[in-house]
Amino acid sequence: MKKNSIFYIHSIAGLVSGLFILLMSLSGAALVFHDELDQHPVVKNRLLKNLTVDSCYQLVQKHYPHSQVSNCTLAENDIQPVSFIIYDSSYKNGTRAMEIFLHPQTGAVLQTRGGSDDIRHNFMSWLSKFHNSFHLDKKGEWLLGFFALVFLISIITGLILFRKSIIAVLLFKKTAYRRGNLHQLVGVYALLFNLMIGVTGFWMQRYVFKKDFYASYDYKPMLKPSAALPFSFDSAYKELKKQHPDFTARVIYFAQSKKGKTAVYGSRSSNSFIHSRKFADAIMLDSNGAISNTRFVTEISADDRYDIINSQVHMGKYGGMPVKIIYFFFGLAGSLLSITGFLLWLKRRRKTL
């Protein structure tokens, strides 16, 4: 393929995906610090003993007797509240999720807010959904997959076009650092990161190119008030810990029927650093609170394990704060790449007019 053809493909791919790259880069850079930026109430004066999950569940039902209780996120440190996701007619007729924050010791409701549609009170969740689907549901998911593919094409063609300049840039040669060469410089320094983000992002969205994605689903969620817990979760968790002492629960999805199962998500201390602390492992409890089955990340299929690791790598959820800072700055570099690319195209267009 001739150089002019590659350059043309690179320019078109860059223009088509330019706005997408800008929006995804900026939102992705912010989402790296999702936990730090998420404004939930801070627990103070922790002098009493923490309430049990059973007690917190009962308190939620007391405050919202007609609600459908979906899940509970346990506090990970001394300043975090206990969080419940519920569906209640008092918030958008029960069609959207509502988050309740409870004081882990007094049970007082510290704050309520909407889910990913509540941009005012839950901006980080809103931003997360925007990053995942532009708030356009399946149409947005398809657009994300399409633009991820175009983004990959722009990276690969850029690599082919400027492959000879990579060494010059890395060796700090003056010829590579001339005025007006910012786009190339940013492209070289952010090459590996952008390639990683492009590949992992496309892999996460690959399902939109499969036939099943276009199947129609006539599913209408119905608000069904949750019944009392059929068993004592805290007693069941004690028995669970006897069998799996290195497992720590983080999120609990409550069964919505007598035949349903309660899913306890978390992680074992023996897991690799790359695996999620919240969702790496899952233990299912039956209606009596006994362990029905387990789904540990080290025991699942290689394909499923790769999908989990791929997601962790894409979102930078490993390695702590140093990794988050690196992802943040390279994320901003992606937006700069989009802007400088557009300015170059605009400059060439003016010369041809």
N, C-alpha and C positions, 0 to 999 in steps of 0.2 A: 504494500500500500504506500502510495506516495506521501511525502511529508505534508503537502498542501491538503490532501484528503484527511489526514489525521488531525491536522490543525483545525480544519472545518468541523470535524466531528467533535473535537474538544471544545470549540467555541459554542457550537449549538447545544451540546450537553451541559456546558457551564451556564448558558443563558436559561435553558429550560429548568435546570435545577437550582439556579442561583438564589432565588427567593427562599426555596425550600432549605437550602444549606444555611442561609442566614438565620431563618427561624429555628431550625433544628439545633444549630450551633449555640445560639443564645439561650434557648430554653434548656438544652442539654447541660450547658455549663452551669446554669442555676440549679437544675435538678440534682446535680452531684451533691449539693448541700441541702437536699430535701429535708433531712432530719434536723439539721441545724437551723434552717429558715422557717420550718413549720411552727406556727405560733399557737402552741397549745398551753394551757395554764400550767404554772409551776407549783408544785406541792411544797408548802412550807410547814414548819413546826411539826415535824414527824416525831412524835413522842409516844404514840400508841402502837399497838400491834396491828399489822395489816389485816384487813378483812379477807375472808375466804372468797373464792370465785363464786361459790354457792350464794353467799350473802350479797355479793355485788349483783349477781343475776336477779335475785329477788328484789333488790332495791330498784333496779331498772324497771322491772315489771310493776313495782308499786308506783313509780313515777309515771310510767307509760303502760297502763294495764291492757291496752288493746294493740300493743306493738308486736311486730314480728322481729325477734332478736336474732340477728344474723351471726355476729362473731364478737369476740372480745380480744383485745390486745393487752397483754400484761405489761406492767411497768418494768423497765430494764434497769432503772437506777432510782435513787432516793428522791429525785425531784419530779419524776414523771407520774401522771395520773393513770388510772385504769381507763381504757377506751372501749366503748361498745358501739357497734354499728347496728342500727335498728331501722325498721320501716314503720312509720306511724302516720296515721291520718292527719295529724296536726302539722305535718310538713309535706306540702305538695301532694296531699291526698294519699300519701303512702307510696307514691310512684318513684320516689328518689330516696336514696340513703340519707340517714341522719346520724351524726356522730355525737355520742354522749361521753363527757369526761367526768369520772367520779373520783373523789378523794379516796385513796386506797385505805384510809384508816377510819374516817368518819362516814364515808358513803355519800357525802354531800355532792350534789351536781355542781361542778365547777364551771362548766361551759357546754353549750350545745352549738352545733354548726351543721351545715349541709355537707354533702359529699363533693364530688368533682365538678358539680354544676354551680357550686357556691363560690364564685370568684371573689366576693368581698371578704368572707370569713375563712375561706379555705383555699387560698390562692395557689398553694403548692400542689394540692390535689388537682385543681383546675388546670394548672400548667402541665402536670403529668399527663392528663387526658388529652390536652392539646398536642403534646409531644407524641402521643401514641396514635391519635386519630383525627386531630384538628377539630374535635367535637362534632365530627360528621359521621360517626358510627362506621358502618361497613364501607361507605364511600371514602371516608377518610383513611381507613386502613388500606384500601386499595391504592389510593394516592400515595400513601407512605411507601408502599412496596414499589410502586412505579418510579417514584423519585429516588428511592434508594438505589435502584438499578441504574438510572441515569447518572447519579452521583458516582457510582463505581466506574461507569464508562468514562466520565470526565477525569477521574483520577488515573485510570490506566492509560488513556491517551496522553494525558499530561506527563506521565512517567516516560512514555515513549518519546515524546517531543523534546523533553528537557533532560534526558538521561545523561547526555554528555556534560551538562552543566552541574550535575549533582556533586561531582568530585570537586569542581572549582569552588562551589559554594561552601562545601564542608572544609576545604583547605584555606578558606578566606582569601581567595585571589581577588585582586582589585577589579578585574574585568567583570566578575560576577556581581559586584556590589556597586555597579554604576546606577545613576539616577534613573528612576522609572522602572526599576527591576524588582520592586517590592513583591509583586505577585509571584514571581518565580522563587524569590527567597523564602516567602512564607510557605509556598508549595513544597519546597525541599525540606525545610525544617519540620513541617507538620505531615510529611508524606506518610511515614509509618503509622502515625496516629490516625490520620484520615482513612488510610487503607483499612486499618483495624476496625474503625467505626463503621465504614462503608460495608465491609464484609459481614460483620456481626449484625448490623442493622438490617441488611438485606436478608440474612439467614433467619432473623426473627420474623420477617414479614413474608417469607417465601410461600406461606400458606395461601396468600391472596391470588397466587397464580395456579392454584389447584382447583379442580372441578367442584369439590365439596364446598368451597367458599361461596359459590354462586347459587347454592341450593337455598330455596326459600324456607323460612321457618315462621310458623304462625304461633309464636309463643307470646302469651300475654300474662305478665306477672300478676298474681292475685295476692292481696294482703290477707294473711292468715295469722291471727294472734297466736303467739307462741304459748304453749302449755308450760307448766312447771317442769323443771328438769326431772327426768324419770329416774335418776340416780344421783348420788352425791358425787359431784365432780372431784372435790378435794380428796375424798376417800379413794376414788378410782385413780387419781393421780399419784397418791402414795403407793398404791399397789403397782402402778406403772413404773415408778422410780425403783422399786425393788427389782424388777426384771431388767430395767434399762437405766442404771444409776447415772450414766454419763449424759443422759438426755435432759435437755432443759426446754420446757414449753414456752412459746412466745405468743402464738395466736391460736385461739380456739374457735372452731366453727361448730355451732350447736346443731344437733339433728332437728329437722323440721317436721318429723313424723315419728310415730312409735317404732316403725321398722327402719328408720334412718340411722345413720351412724354419726357420732360426734368425732370430728377430725381435730387432732391436736398436732399443730405444726411447731417445729422448733429445730434444734440442732444438737448433735452429740459433740462432746469435747474432743473426740478423736477425729472429727472431720477436718479436711484440708481447709486452709485459710480462704481458698477461692469460693467456698460454698457459703450460701446464705445462712445467717444465724436464725432467721425467722422461718424460712420455708424449705430448708435443705431436707429435713426428715419429716415424716408424718406417721402418726400412730392413730389407728381407727378404733373407737370404742363402740361396743354394741349398746343396746337399750338397757343392759344391766351394768354397764360401766366396765365390762371386761374387755381386754384387748382382742379385737377381731382380726386385724392384720396390720402389718407395718409396711412402710415404704421408705426405706433408708436410701439415701443418695448413693451410697457405696454398693448397694445391691440391685439397683435398677439397671436397665439395659444401657449399653454404651451410647446409643443415640439419644436417649432421654437425658443421660448425664451430660452429654456434650451440649444439649440445648440449655441446660441449667447453667453450665459454665459459660457458654456463649453470652447469655443474658447478663451474668455477673460482670464479665469483661466489658461488655458494651456500656453498662451503667456505672462502672468504676466502683462497685460495691465490694471492694477487697483492699487490704493494705492500709486502711485507716486514712487519716488526714493527709499524709504526704501524697498518696495516690489521688485523692480528691483535688488537691491543689494542682497537680499535673494535668488532670482531666479538665479542670476549669480553664487554665491558660491555653491549652491546646484547643479547647472548645471555642474560645474567643478567636483563636487563630483561624478556625474554620470560617467564622463570619467575616474576618478580614480578607480571607481568600476570595470569598464571594464578592465583596465590595470592590476589591482591586481588580478582579477579573472583569466586572461590569464596566469599570472606569476605562480599562484597556480597550474593551469592545467599543465603548462610546467614542474614545479617541480615534480609533481606526475608522469608525463610521464617519466621523466628521471630516477626516482626510479624504474620503472617497466622494464626499458630496461637493 
